Amino acid sequence: MLNKILLIIWFIFRPKYHLHFFSLIKRKFLFNHDTPSNTKKAYEWANANAISYYDALKKLDIKGEAVGLDNNTIEEGQKLEAKSSTKMGGSGHIHLLYDCVKLLKVENVIETGVAYGWSSLAILKALSENGSGKLYSVDMPYPRKNNEIDVGIVVPQNLKKNWILIRKPDNPGIINALSKVDGGVDLCHYDSDKSWWGRDYAYPILWKSLSSKGLFISDDIQDNLYFSEFVNKRSLKFAVVEFEGKYIGLIRKI
Ligand SMILES: C[S@@+](CC[C@H](N)C(=O)[O-])C[C@H]1O[C@@H](n2cnc3c(N)ncnc32)[C@H](O)[C@@H]1O
């Protein structure tokens, strides 16, 4: 009870999160898709559809050698992370992100969910090696953690020039990010609000923003059935990859 009250107070004193707070309240009155039985079904679906990383790249027509993010960059990031005083969410599949940005030579990338910034680091490193491109990241901090200052901490200064960090919830942060993108979006990485309703807000907007041949990547698709429903309803070309006991969904726009 006390935690709930402190959470409400945290939101009340931060007007830029009010819209998100109201949508969290509204969800309490909507159908709950995030039940344990749906999580079990989603896990089984992801597990049954999972293929190797290399087969996934092949299936989605992503050609070239996948080498992953180099160890020096990872070690540098680990040293920066050690300076953080707060515990934040774990990283996405940084090697997959790095490889996709490099192999597809993407220009504009949008991601949701930054935390320490491991996914941002992988994407920005690949963009800098490509010689061009921008990353638009949307992130709101964990409520009551006071971790704003450490969001993106693993990204070194020299990679920040092509990084636009929008410190807002997905709604309205994604729309704000899209309004800044010059040209089409080539790659989206979704790693923020993993609830069914959170995905129901973000996936359709991000998918619509993707250029033809663009790639959509979503973390933790085993949490609920949203990813499987999304690809099945629209008959999309997708792949699922297992990563550290969790599942990543990839969709290529044809
Ligand atoms: C799992 S972490 C992201 C990890 C990051 N992609 C990486 O690879 O290091 C999730 C992040 O999304 C943020 N987040 C959660 N819900 C959000 C929402 N509705 N809008 C924006 N950010 C959100 C969390 O505060 C956290 O910073």
The ligand as a Gaussian input file, in Angstrom:
#p B3LYP/6-31G(d) Opt

LIG

0 1
 C       14.879000      -3.374000     -20.468000
 S       15.280000      -1.690000     -20.279000
 C       16.007000      -1.264000     -21.827000
 C       17.330000      -1.931000     -22.047000
 C       18.075000      -1.374000     -23.239000
 N       17.326000      -1.504000     -24.477000
 C       19.423000      -2.081000     -23.378000
 O       19.601000      -2.912000     -24.278000
 O       20.312000      -1.800000     -22.548000
 C       13.701000      -0.917000     -20.403000
 C       13.742000       0.613000     -20.354000
 O       12.477000       1.103000     -20.842000
 C       11.977000       2.086000     -19.950000
 N       10.511000       2.099000     -20.060000
 C        9.608000       1.248000     -19.506000
 N        8.356000       1.597000     -19.844000
 C        8.464000       2.669000     -20.666000
 C        7.529000       3.470000     -21.376000
 N        6.210000       3.261000     -21.294000
 N        8.003000       4.476000     -22.141000
 C        9.334000       4.715000     -22.247000
 N       10.269000       3.990000     -21.599000
 C        9.843000       2.987000     -20.823000
 C       12.498000       1.642000     -18.576000
 O       12.449000       2.676000     -17.627000
 C       13.911000       1.204000     -18.967000
 O       14.765000       2.321000     -18.995000

